[in-house]
């Protein structure tokens, strides 16, 4: 019976003896988007190998992670890999299973081996279909180190082969990239083997399609006829910068030019939908471009001759020089009054943008729209309108004593309450610490670990500090805040704002204002700089308020009525319109005007409304005829434009040669026009 009793084992002891199967994460990684559809190197092949390896090693896969478009040397920065590392650190997973070691990492630098430290520090295992690798053993150390070196060398070899093969194709006059890397009037034709689509039998360059070739030839004629970029591009259905780059491309004469190479620093490009892609290298301009002659496009087969191409480059250079001259005219001359301190309602800064030609087109725009961003929905604000609103409406508002006193009172109330809360929190923490020390002291004295002398020596200082803290909690905080000092300082500071030059106005505004919040086309809030406020206090109050001033934080001023940003241009137009209407009403009220109107009606002269309608109709018909001529016969239209430019140039030369004679000619022309108008009025 005792033997039988010893052989009986409880159920819970039996379950405890059964070893737990390892729980692992299945990792599938491909380094490019095309690999996802390739069975040989893509997801299906890795998934099958991982499934077979899990059966062989008798492990359980808790989840599968598929990482696409991430290179093996950038796995430490990937978010999905960070999730795997978190599970390994927490113990949720006992390791990782991969189709091969290179799927885990392909070291490109010595620091890339750091991914293996996670497995070694937390005693995790790496499984492959044929091996179980423990980084904490000597065998695992050698396998992972040498395997990582081999994987990294494979990546380097593949890159060198790829770059070398592309360079060989370029030297032979062939195309090593996709169709998107060619101009729209050139295409690269590859004839493939019907049985093996990857095998290329022959390839060659050619001009086409014919519609794009016709467009570029028409554009060349327009540009040679002194037509502007915008008009020429609009006539052929292109953009201005696209047309300029197409005309500068030497493929027009059969020469392929390579002027860039990808050897810059690494960065994360964004996809079409805003997703982050794997790291790329920035393009760097080559010191000496490589020119390769394309036999299929050079010589007599070229679109234009070399002489015409050189003349076209001179025209492009002249146009670009004129454009750069107008662009650099205001280089280094800031025109925005509040750059860096204006904020959009979404919380982002508003950047200054300069107009391409005129200062009237400058504006502020939200950072969310910078570099082609989607934007938050807030439209750009004209620089003239916002700067005028700041000068004429915001600054006078900041000088109003009633508004500043009310805003400073609200700010001080919130600051004092926050300060009291902080003091109370600190006091409570110190009291709790002292009471804990006192209780430990009493407990040690009662148990005999602390002598009577030590107990008496340590008890009284602790009790004294507790009484001081309890008394300070009942004492009210002295309120020596004097907002009148701040109001006086702010008013004096902005008193001379309107009389200062623009540069000093901008510096003064940036010192005083931390933030100007704009919402729905109006200024709703201004934040004053706390450090600037300290400097605005009078020197007489400096000593008495020094402690209060040193703790001054930024002051937020909320306007009860938002300051609407008015459109200066629209207001000026409206004022001119109202002035004209008032003058016309006064003129129509005179007896002379009424008598003239009766005479005109009797003689059958056309009414003013009908005459204005006729003038508008005539102008519209002239514009329509001009557009029709431009669309039907662009060459004739370009010739007319060239004649007009020549006449204008002749007038300019005549004016430079003899200014006095030119002024006399203009005066005579104006006098003749006035005499003709007077004769017409007399006949009417």
C-alpha positions as CSV (number, residue, x, y, z in Angstrom):
1,X,0.0,0.0,0.0
2,X,2.7,2.5,0.7
3,X,4.3,1.7,-2.7
4,X,0.9,2.4,-4.3
5,X,0.5,5.6,-2.5
6,X,3.9,6.8,-3.6
7,X,3.1,6.0,-7.3
8,X,-0.1,8.1,-7.3
9,X,0.5,11.7,-8.5
10,X,-2.0,14.5,-8.4
11,X,-3.3,15.9,-11.7
12,X,-1.8,19.3,-11.1
13,X,1.7,17.8,-10.7
14,X,1.3,16.0,-14.0
15,X,0.5,19.2,-15.9
16,X,3.4,21.0,-14.3
17,X,5.8,18.4,-15.6
18,X,4.7,18.8,-19.2
19,X,7.1,21.4,-20.9
20,X,5.5,24.5,-22.4
21,X,6.0,24.9,-26.2
22,X,7.9,28.0,-27.1
23,X,5.8,30.9,-28.3
24,X,7.4,32.8,-31.2
25,X,6.7,35.6,-33.7
26,X,6.8,34.7,-37.4
27,X,8.8,37.5,-39.2
28,X,8.5,38.0,-42.9
29,X,10.4,40.8,-44.5
30,X,10.9,41.9,-48.1
31,X,13.1,44.9,-49.0
32,X,11.0,46.3,-51.9
33,X,7.4,46.6,-53.0
34,X,7.9,44.4,-56.0
35,X,9.0,41.5,-53.8
36,X,5.4,41.2,-52.5
37,X,4.2,39.6,-55.7
38,X,7.2,37.5,-56.5
39,X,6.8,33.9,-55.2
40,X,10.5,33.1,-55.4
41,X,11.7,35.9,-53.1
42,X,8.4,37.2,-51.6
43,X,5.9,36.5,-48.9
44,X,4.5,33.0,-50.0
45,X,7.9,31.4,-50.1
46,X,8.9,32.8,-46.6
47,X,5.5,31.8,-45.1
48,X,5.8,28.2,-46.3
49,X,9.4,27.9,-44.9
50,X,8.3,29.4,-41.6
51,X,5.3,27.0,-41.3
52,X,7.6,24.0,-42.0
53,X,10.1,25.2,-39.5
54,X,7.5,25.6,-36.8
55,X,6.4,22.0,-37.2
56,X,10.0,20.8,-37.2
57,X,10.9,22.6,-34.0
58,X,7.5,22.1,-32.3
59,X,6.9,25.7,-31.5
60,X,3.7,27.8,-31.5
61,X,3.4,31.0,-33.6
62,X,1.5,33.6,-31.7
63,X,1.4,36.2,-34.5
64,X,2.8,36.9,-37.9
65,X,4.5,40.2,-38.8
66,X,5.0,41.1,-42.5
67,X,7.4,44.0,-43.1
68,X,7.4,45.4,-46.6
69,X,9.7,47.9,-48.2
70,X,12.2,48.0,-45.3
71,X,15.9,47.3,-46.0
72,X,17.8,44.9,-43.8
73,X,20.1,47.7,-42.6
74,X,17.2,49.9,-41.4
75,X,15.3,47.4,-39.3
76,X,16.2,49.1,-36.0
77,X,14.2,52.2,-37.0
78,X,11.0,50.4,-38.2
79,X,7.9,50.6,-36.1
80,X,6.9,47.0,-36.7
81,X,10.3,45.8,-35.5
82,X,10.0,48.0,-32.4
83,X,6.7,46.1,-31.6
84,X,8.6,42.8,-31.9
85,X,11.4,44.0,-29.6
86,X,8.8,45.1,-27.0
87,X,7.2,41.6,-27.0
88,X,10.7,40.1,-26.6
89,X,11.5,42.4,-23.7
90,X,8.2,41.8,-21.9
91,X,8.3,38.0,-22.3
92,X,5.2,37.8,-24.4
93,X,7.3,36.0,-27.0
94,X,10.2,33.5,-26.5
95,X,11.8,34.3,-29.8
96,X,11.5,34.9,-33.5
97,X,11.3,32.5,-36.5
98,X,12.5,33.6,-39.9
99,X,13.0,32.0,-43.3
100,X,16.7,32.8,-43.1
101,X,18.9,35.0,-41.0
102,X,19.2,37.8,-43.5
103,X,15.4,38.4,-43.1
104,X,16.2,39.6,-39.5
105,X,19.1,41.9,-40.3
106,X,21.6,42.7,-43.1
107,X,24.3,44.8,-41.3
108,X,25.7,47.7,-43.3
109,X,27.5,49.2,-40.3
110,X,28.9,47.8,-37.0
111,X,26.0,49.4,-35.1
112,X,23.5,47.3,-37.0
113,X,24.6,44.3,-35.0
114,X,22.9,45.9,-32.0
115,X,19.7,44.2,-32.9
116,X,21.2,40.9,-31.6
117,X,21.8,42.4,-28.2
118,X,18.0,42.3,-27.5
119,X,18.0,38.5,-28.0
120,X,21.2,38.1,-25.9
121,X,20.1,40.4,-23.0
122,X,16.7,38.9,-22.6
123,X,17.7,35.3,-23.4
124,X,15.5,34.9,-26.5
125,X,16.0,32.4,-29.3
126,X,16.1,32.8,-33.1
127,X,14.7,29.9,-35.2
128,X,15.2,29.2,-38.8
129,X,13.7,26.2,-40.7
130,X,16.8,24.2,-40.0
131,X,18.4,25.6,-36.9
132,X,17.8,26.8,-33.4
133,X,20.2,29.7,-32.6
134,X,20.8,30.7,-29.0
135,X,22.8,34.0,-28.8
136,X,23.9,33.2,-25.2
137,X,25.9,30.2,-26.4
138,X,29.3,30.2,-28.1
139,X,27.9,28.4,-31.1
140,X,25.1,30.9,-31.4
141,X,27.6,33.8,-31.1
142,X,29.6,32.5,-34.0
143,X,26.6,31.6,-36.2
144,X,24.9,35.0,-35.8
145,X,28.2,37.0,-36.2
146,X,29.4,35.2,-39.3
147,X,25.9,35.0,-40.7
148,X,25.4,38.7,-40.3
149,X,28.7,39.4,-42.0
150,X,27.8,37.2,-44.9
151,X,24.3,38.8,-45.2
152,X,25.8,42.3,-45.2
153,X,28.4,41.3,-47.8
154,X,25.6,39.9,-50.0
155,X,23.8,43.3,-49.8
156,X,27.0,45.2,-50.8
157,X,27.7,42.8,-53.6
158,X,24.2,43.1,-55.0
159,X,24.4,46.9,-54.8
160,X,27.7,47.0,-56.6
161,X,26.5,44.6,-59.3
162,X,23.3,46.7,-59.8
163,X,25.2,50.0,-60.0
164,X,27.9,48.6,-62.2
165,X,25.3,47.0,-64.6
166,X,23.4,50.4,-64.8
167,X,26.6,52.2,-65.5
168,X,27.5,49.7,-68.3
169,X,24.1,50.3,-69.9
170,X,24.6,54.1,-69.8
171,X,28.0,53.9,-71.3
172,X,26.6,51.7,-74.2
173,X,23.9,54.4,-74.9
174,X,21.0,52.4,-73.4
175,X,18.4,53.2,-70.8
176,X,18.7,51.7,-67.3
177,X,15.6,53.1,-65.7
178,X,11.9,53.4,-66.2
179,X,9.9,55.5,-68.7
180,X,9.2,58.2,-66.1
181,X,12.9,59.1,-66.2
182,X,12.7,60.2,-69.9
183,X,11.2,63.4,-71.4
184,X,7.7,63.1,-72.8
185,X,8.8,63.3,-76.4
186,X,11.3,60.4,-76.1
187,X,10.6,56.7,-75.4
188,X,12.7,53.6,-74.9
189,X,11.4,50.5,-76.7
190,X,12.4,47.0,-75.3
191,X,11.6,43.9,-77.4
192,X,11.2,40.9,-75.0
193,X,11.3,37.2,-75.5
194,X,7.7,35.8,-75.7
195,X,8.7,32.7,-73.7
196,X,10.7,34.6,-71.1
197,X,9.4,38.1,-70.4
198,X,12.5,39.0,-68.4
199,X,14.8,38.4,-71.3
200,X,15.3,41.5,-73.6
201,X,16.1,40.7,-77.2
202,X,16.8,44.2,-78.4
203,X,16.2,47.8,-77.3
204,X,16.5,51.3,-78.8
205,X,15.6,55.0,-78.3
206,X,13.1,56.8,-80.5
207,X,11.2,60.1,-80.7
208,X,7.6,59.7,-79.8
209,X,4.7,59.6,-79.6
210,X,4.2,62.0,-82.5
211,X,1.7,64.2,-80.6
212,X,4.3,65.0,-78.0
213,X,7.0,65.7,-80.6
214,X,4.6,68.1,-82.3
215,X,4.0,69.9,-79.0
216,X,7.7,70.4,-78.3
217,X,8.4,71.7,-81.8
218,X,5.5,74.2,-81.6
219,X,6.8,75.3,-78.2
220,X,10.3,75.9,-79.7
221,X,8.7,78.1,-82.4
222,X,6.8,80.1,-79.8
223,X,9.8,80.6,-77.5
224,X,11.9,81.7,-80.5
225,X,9.2,84.2,-81.3
226,X,9.7,85.9,-77.9
227,X,6.6,84.4,-76.4
228,X,6.6,84.2,-72.6
229,X,6.9,80.8,-70.8
230,X,3.4,80.8,-69.5
231,X,1.8,81.6,-72.9
232,X,4.0,79.1,-74.7
233,X,3.3,76.4,-72.1
234,X,-0.4,77.1,-72.1
235,X,-0.5,76.9,-75.9
236,X,0.9,73.4,-76.0
237,X,-0.6,72.0,-72.8
238,X,2.5,72.0,-70.5
239,X,3.7,73.8,-67.4
240,X,6.2,76.6,-67.5
241,X,8.9,74.8,-65.6
242,X,8.2,71.6,-67.5
243,X,8.6,73.4,-70.8
244,X,11.9,75.0,-69.7
245,X,13.4,71.7,-68.6
246,X,12.3,70.0,-71.8
247,X,13.9,72.7,-73.9
248,X,17.2,72.5,-71.9
249,X,17.4,68.7,-72.3
250,X,20.1,67.8,-74.8
251,X,18.1,64.8,-76.0
252,X,16.7,67.2,-78.6
253,X,20.0,66.7,-80.4
254,X,20.6,63.1,-79.4
255,X,22.7,63.5,-76.3
256,X,21.8,61.9,-73.0
257,X,23.2,63.8,-70.1
258,X,23.7,62.3,-66.6
259,X,24.3,65.1,-64.0
260,X,23.1,63.6,-60.7
261,X,24.1,60.7,-58.6
262,X,22.5,59.2,-55.4
263,X,25.3,59.6,-52.9
264,X,23.8,62.1,-50.5
265,X,22.5,61.6,-47.0
266,X,19.7,59.1,-46.3
267,X,16.1,60.3,-45.7
268,X,12.6,58.8,-45.5
269,X,10.6,59.7,-48.6
270,X,6.8,59.8,-48.4
271,X,4.4,57.8,-50.7
272,X,1.5,59.2,-52.6
273,X,-0.9,58.7,-49.7
274,X,1.6,60.1,-47.1
275,X,3.0,56.8,-46.0
276,X,6.6,56.5,-45.0
277,X,8.8,54.6,-47.5
278,X,12.1,53.0,-46.9
279,X,15.2,55.1,-46.7
280,X,16.7,56.6,-49.9
281,X,19.8,58.7,-50.6
282,X,19.5,62.3,-51.8
283,X,20.6,63.2,-55.2
284,X,23.9,65.1,-55.5
285,X,25.0,67.1,-58.5
286,X,28.0,65.7,-60.3
287,X,31.0,68.0,-60.8
288,X,31.3,67.0,-64.4
289,X,28.2,65.7,-66.1
290,X,28.5,62.6,-68.3
291,X,27.3,63.1,-71.9
292,X,26.5,59.9,-73.9
293,X,25.6,60.1,-77.6
294,X,22.5,58.2,-78.5
295,X,23.0,56.8,-82.1
296,X,19.3,56.5,-82.7
297,X,18.6,60.2,-82.0
298,X,21.8,61.9,-83.0
299,X,22.8,63.5,-86.3
300,X,20.1,63.8,-89.0
301,X,17.6,62.0,-86.8
302,X,17.7,64.8,-84.1
303,X,14.6,67.0,-83.7
304,X,16.6,70.2,-84.2
305,X,20.1,71.1,-85.3
306,X,22.9,71.8,-82.9
307,X,23.0,75.5,-84.0
308,X,19.3,75.9,-83.3
309,X,19.7,74.1,-79.9
310,X,22.5,76.5,-78.9
311,X,20.4,79.5,-80.0
312,X,17.5,78.1,-77.9
313,X,19.7,77.8,-74.9
314,X,20.7,81.4,-75.2
315,X,17.1,82.5,-75.3
316,X,16.4,80.3,-72.2
317,X,19.4,81.8,-70.4
318,X,18.2,85.4,-71.2
319,X,14.7,84.6,-70.0
320,X,15.9,83.0,-66.8
321,X,18.3,85.9,-66.1
322,X,15.4,88.3,-66.4
323,X,13.4,86.1,-64.1
324,X,16.2,85.9,-61.5
325,X,16.8,89.6,-61.7
326,X,13.2,90.3,-60.8
327,X,13.3,87.6,-58.1
328,X,16.5,88.8,-56.5
329,X,15.4,92.4,-56.6
330,X,14.1,92.1,-53.1
331,X,16.6,89.5,-51.9
332,X,17.5,90.1,-48.2
333,X,14.8,92.8,-47.9
334,X,12.2,91.5,-45.5
335,X,8.7,92.7,-46.2
336,X,6.6,90.8,-43.6
337,X,6.1,92.5,-40.3
338,X,5.3,89.5,-38.1
339,X,7.1,86.4,-39.3
340,X,7.7,83.6,-36.8
341,X,5.1,84.9,-34.3
342,X,1.8,84.4,-36.2
343,X,0.0,81.1,-35.6
344,X,-2.9,79.4,-37.4
345,X,-6.0,78.2,-35.6
346,X,-4.7,74.6,-36.0
347,X,-1.7,75.5,-33.7
348,X,1.0,75.6,-36.4
349,X,3.1,78.6,-37.4
350,X,2.3,80.7,-40.4
351,X,5.2,81.1,-42.8
352,X,5.8,84.2,-45.0
353,X,5.7,83.7,-48.7
354,X,7.0,86.3,-51.2
355,X,5.2,87.1,-54.4
356,X,6.9,86.1,-57.6
357,X,7.0,89.6,-59.0
358,X,5.1,92.2,-57.0
359,X,5.1,92.9,-53.3
360,X,1.3,93.1,-53.3
361,X,1.1,89.4,-53.8
362,X,3.0,88.5,-50.6
363,X,1.0,86.5,-48.0
364,X,1.2,84.4,-44.9
365,X,0.3,80.7,-45.1
366,X,-0.1,77.8,-42.6
367,X,2.9,75.5,-42.0
368,X,0.6,72.5,-42.9
369,X,0.6,73.8,-46.5
370,X,4.4,74.0,-46.6
371,X,6.1,71.9,-49.4
372,X,2.9,70.7,-50.9
373,X,1.2,69.7,-47.6
374,X,-2.6,69.0,-47.5
375,X,-3.2,72.0,-45.3
376,X,-5.7,72.6,-42.5
377,X,-8.2,74.5,-44.6
378,X,-7.2,78.0,-43.6
379,X,-6.5,80.2,-46.7
380,X,-3.5,82.4,-47.1
381,X,-3.7,85.9,-45.6
382,X,-2.4,88.9,-47.6
383,X,0.8,90.5,-46.1
384,X,-0.5,94.0,-46.6
385,X,-3.8,93.2,-44.9
386,X,-2.3,91.5,-41.8
387,X,0.5,94.1,-41.4
388,X,-2.0,96.9,-41.7
389,X,-4.2,95.3,-39.1
390,X,-1.3,94.9,-36.7
391,X,-0.1,98.5,-37.1
392,X,-3.5,100.3,-37.1
393,X,-5.7,98.1,-34.9
394,X,-3.6,95.6,-32.7
395,X,-1.0,98.0,-31.4
396,X,-3.6,100.7,-30.4
397,X,-5.5,98.0,-28.6
398,X,-2.4,97.0,-26.6
399,X,-2.1,100.6,-25.5
400,X,-5.6,100.8,-23.9
401,X,-5.3,100.8,-20.1
402,X,-8.7,99.3,-19.5
403,X,-8.1,96.3,-21.7
404,X,-4.6,95.7,-20.3
405,X,-5.7,96.0,-16.6
406,X,-8.5,93.5,-17.2
407,X,-6.3,91.0,-19.0
408,X,-3.5,91.3,-16.4
409,X,-5.9,90.8,-13.6
410,X,-7.2,87.5,-15.1
411,X,-3.6,86.4,-15.7
412,X,-2.5,87.2,-12.2
413,X,-5.5,85.4,-10.7
414,X,-4.7,82.3,-12.5
415,X,-1.0,82.6,-11.8
416,X,-1.5,83.1,-8.1
417,X,-3.9,80.1,-7.8
418,X,-1.4,78.0,-9.7
419,X,1.5,79.2,-7.5
420,X,-0.6,78.5,-4.3
421,X,-1.4,75.0,-5.6
422,X,2.3,74.3,-6.2
423,X,3.3,75.6,-2.8
424,X,0.6,73.6,-1.1
425,X,1.7,70.4,-3.0
426,X,5.3,71.0,-2.0
427,X,4.3,71.7,1.7
428,X,2.2,68.6,1.9
429,X,5.1,66.5,0.5
430,X,7.5,67.9,3.1
431,X,5.0,67.4,6.0
432,X,4.5,63.8,4.9
433,X,8.2,63.2,4.8
434,X,8.8,64.8,8.3
435,X,6.0,62.8,9.8
436,X,7.4,59.6,8.4
437,X,10.8,60.4,9.9
438,X,9.1,61.2,13.3
439,X,7.2,57.9,13.2
440,X,10.3,55.9,12.4
441,X,12.2,57.7,15.2
442,X,9.5,56.8,17.7
443,X,9.3,53.3,16.5
444,X,13.1,52.8,16.8
445,X,13.1,54.4,20.3
446,X,10.3,52.1,21.5
447,X,12.1,49.0,20.2
448,X,15.4,50.0,21.7
449,X,17.3,50.7,18.6
450,X,17.6,54.5,19.4
451,X,18.9,55.7,22.7
452,X,17.2,58.3,24.8
453,X,19.8,61.0,24.1
454,X,19.5,60.5,20.3
455,X,15.7,60.5,20.5
456,X,15.6,63.8,22.4
457,X,18.2,65.4,20.0
458,X,16.4,64.4,16.8
459,X,12.7,64.8,18.0
460,X,12.8,68.5,18.7
461,X,14.1,69.7,15.2
462,X,11.6,67.5,13.4
463,X,8.7,68.9,15.5
464,X,9.9,72.4,15.0
465,X,10.0,72.0,11.2
466,X,6.5,70.5,11.3
467,X,5.1,73.5,13.2
468,X,6.7,75.9,10.8
469,X,5.1,74.2,7.8
470,X,1.7,74.0,9.4
471,X,1.9,77.7,10.4
472,X,2.9,78.7,6.8
473,X,-0.1,76.9,5.4
474,X,-2.5,79.2,7.4
475,X,-0.6,82.4,6.5
476,X,-2.0,84.1,3.3
477,X,0.3,84.8,0.5
478,X,1.3,88.5,0.2
479,X,-0.2,90.0,-2.9
480,X,2.1,92.8,-4.0
481,X,1.3,92.6,-7.7
482,X,0.8,96.1,-9.2
483,X,-0.6,95.8,-12.7
484,X,-0.4,99.6,-13.2
485,X,3.4,99.2,-13.6
486,X,3.0,96.8,-16.4
487,X,0.4,98.9,-18.1
488,X,2.6,102.0,-18.0
489,X,5.6,100.0,-19.3
490,X,3.6,98.5,-22.2
491,X,2.1,101.9,-23.2
492,X,5.4,103.6,-23.2
493,X,7.0,100.8,-25.2
494,X,4.4,100.9,-28.0
495,X,4.0,104.8,-28.0
496,X,6.8,105.3,-30.6
497,X,5.9,102.2,-32.7
498,X,4.2,104.0,-35.5
499,X,7.1,106.5,-36.0
500,X,9.9,103.8,-36.3
501,X,11.3,102.4,-39.6
502,X,10.0,99.0,-40.7
503,X,13.0,97.0,-39.5
504,X,12.8,98.5,-36.0
505,X,9.0,97.9,-35.9
506,X,9.5,94.2,-36.7
507,X,12.3,93.8,-34.1
508,X,10.2,95.6,-31.5
509,X,7.1,93.4,-32.2
510,X,9.1,90.2,-32.0
511,X,10.6,91.2,-28.7
512,X,7.3,92.0,-27.1
513,X,4.9,89.4,-28.7
514,X,5.4,85.7,-28.3
515,X,2.4,84.6,-30.4
516,X,-0.5,86.1,-32.5
517,X,-3.3,83.6,-32.9
518,X,-5.4,84.0,-36.1
519,X,-8.7,82.3,-36.5
520,X,-11.3,82.6,-39.2
521,X,-9.6,85.7,-40.7
522,X,-9.4,87.6,-37.3
523,X,-6.8,88.0,-34.5
524,X,-8.4,86.4,-31.4
525,X,-5.5,86.2,-29.0
526,X,-2.0,87.7,-28.4
527,X,0.6,86.3,-26.0
528,X,3.1,88.8,-24.5
529,X,6.6,87.7,-23.7
530,X,7.2,87.4,-19.9
531,X,10.8,88.4,-20.2
532,X,9.9,91.5,-22.1
533,X,7.3,92.4,-19.5
534,X,9.9,92.3,-16.8
535,X,12.0,94.9,-18.7
536,X,8.9,97.2,-19.1
537,X,8.5,97.8,-15.3
538,X,9.8,101.2,-14.1
539,X,13.1,101.2,-12.3
540,X,11.4,102.7,-9.1
541,X,9.4,99.5,-8.7
542,X,12.2,97.2,-9.6
543,X,13.3,96.5,-6.1
544,X,9.9,96.1,-4.5
545,X,8.6,93.9,-7.2
546,X,11.8,92.0,-8.0
547,X,10.6,88.7,-6.6
548,X,7.2,89.0,-8.3
549,X,8.8,90.1,-11.6
550,X,11.3,87.2,-11.7
551,X,8.4,84.8,-11.8
552,X,6.4,86.6,-14.5
553,X,5.3,84.1,-17.2
554,X,3.9,84.8,-20.7
555,X,0.7,86.8,-20.5
556,X,-2.2,85.7,-22.8
557,X,-4.5,88.5,-23.9
558,X,-7.9,87.3,-25.3
559,X,-9.9,90.0,-27.1
560,X,-13.6,90.2,-26.3
561,X,-14.2,91.1,-29.9
562,X,-11.8,89.5,-32.4
563,X,-9.8,92.0,-34.5
564,X,-11.0,91.3,-38.1
565,X,-8.2,91.5,-40.7
566,X,-9.5,93.9,-43.2
567,X,-8.6,93.8,-46.9
568,X,-6.8,97.0,-47.8
569,X,-7.1,96.5,-51.5
570,X,-10.8,95.8,-51.4
571,X,-11.4,98.7,-49.0
572,X,-9.5,101.0,-51.4
573,X,-11.5,99.8,-54.4
574,X,-14.7,100.3,-52.5
575,X,-13.7,103.8,-51.4
576,X,-12.9,104.8,-54.9
577,X,-16.2,103.3,-56.2
578,X,-18.1,105.2,-53.5
579,X,-16.3,108.4,-54.3
580,X,-17.0,108.1,-58.0
581,X,-20.7,107.3,-57.3
582,X,-21.0,110.4,-55.1
583,X,-19.3,112.6,-57.7
584,X,-21.6,111.2,-60.4
585,X,-24.6,111.8,-58.2
586,X,-23.6,115.4,-57.6
587,X,-22.9,116.0,-61.3
588,X,-26.2,114.4,-62.3
589,X,-28.0,116.8,-59.9
590,X,-26.7,120.0,-61.7
591,X,-29.1,121.8,-64.1
592,X,-26.4,121.8,-66.8
593,X,-26.2,118.0,-66.8
594,X,-30.0,117.6,-66.9
595,X,-30.2,120.0,-69.9
596,X,-27.4,118.1,-71.7
597,X,-29.3,114.8,-71.1
598,X,-32.5,116.3,-72.6
599,X,-30.6,117.6,-75.7
600,X,-29.0,114.1,-76.2
601,X,-32.4,112.4,-76.0
602,X,-33.9,114.8,-78.5
603,X,-31.1,114.2,-80.9
604,X,-31.3,110.5,-80.6
605,X,-27.8,110.1,-79.0
606,X,-27.2,106.7,-77.4
607,X,-27.9,106.4,-73.7
608,X,-25.0,105.9,-71.3
609,X,-26.1,102.4,-70.2
610,X,-26.4,101.3,-73.8
611,X,-23.0,102.9,-74.7
612,X,-21.3,101.1,-71.8
613,X,-22.9,97.8,-72.9
614,X,-21.7,98.4,-76.4
615,X,-18.1,99.0,-75.2
616,X,-18.1,95.9,-73.0
617,X,-19.4,93.8,-75.9
618,X,-16.8,95.2,-78.3
619,X,-14.0,94.4,-75.8
620,X,-15.3,90.9,-75.3
621,X,-15.5,90.3,-79.0
622,X,-12.0,91.6,-79.5
623,X,-10.7,89.3,-76.8
624,X,-12.5,86.3,-78.3
625,X,-11.0,87.1,-81.8
626,X,-7.6,87.3,-80.3
627,X,-7.9,84.0,-78.5
628,X,-9.3,82.4,-81.7
629,X,-6.4,83.6,-83.7
630,X,-3.9,82.3,-81.0
631,X,-5.5,78.9,-81.1
632,X,-6.0,78.6,-84.9
633,X,-2.7,80.1,-86.0
634,X,-0.1,80.2,-83.2
635,X,2.7,81.1,-85.5
636,X,0.9,84.2,-86.8
637,X,0.0,85.2,-83.3
638,X,3.6,84.8,-82.2
639,X,4.7,87.0,-85.1
640,X,2.2,89.7,-84.1
641,X,3.5,89.5,-80.5
642,X,7.1,89.8,-81.9
643,X,6.0,92.9,-83.9
644,X,4.5,94.5,-80.8
645,X,7.6,93.8,-78.8
646,X,9.7,95.3,-81.6
647,X,7.6,98.5,-81.6
648,X,7.8,98.8,-77.9
649,X,11.6,98.3,-78.1
650,X,11.8,101.0,-80.8
651,X,9.9,103.4,-78.5
652,X,12.2,102.7,-75.7
653,X,15.3,103.3,-77.8
654,X,13.8,106.6,-79.2
655,X,13.1,107.7,-75.6
656,X,16.7,106.9,-74.6
657,X,18.2,108.6,-77.6
658,X,16.3,112.0,-77.2
659,X,14.1,112.3,-74.0
660,X,13.0,115.8,-74.8
661,X,11.8,115.0,-78.2
662,X,10.0,111.9,-76.9
663,X,8.3,114.0,-74.2
664,X,7.2,116.5,-76.9
665,X,5.8,113.7,-79.0
666,X,3.8,112.4,-76.1
667,X,2.4,115.9,-75.3
668,X,1.4,116.4,-78.9
669,X,-0.3,113.0,-79.0
670,X,-2.3,113.7,-75.8
671,X,-3.3,117.2,-77.1
672,X,-4.6,115.6,-80.4
673,X,-6.6,113.1,-78.4
674,X,-8.2,115.8,-76.3
675,X,-9.0,117.9,-79.3
676,X,-10.7,114.8,-81.0
677,X,-12.8,114.2,-77.9
678,X,-13.8,117.8,-77.7
679,X,-14.9,117.8,-81.4
680,X,-17.0,114.6,-80.8
681,X,-18.6,116.2,-77.8
682,X,-19.4,119.3,-79.8
683,X,-21.0,117.2,-82.5
684,X,-23.1,115.4,-80.0
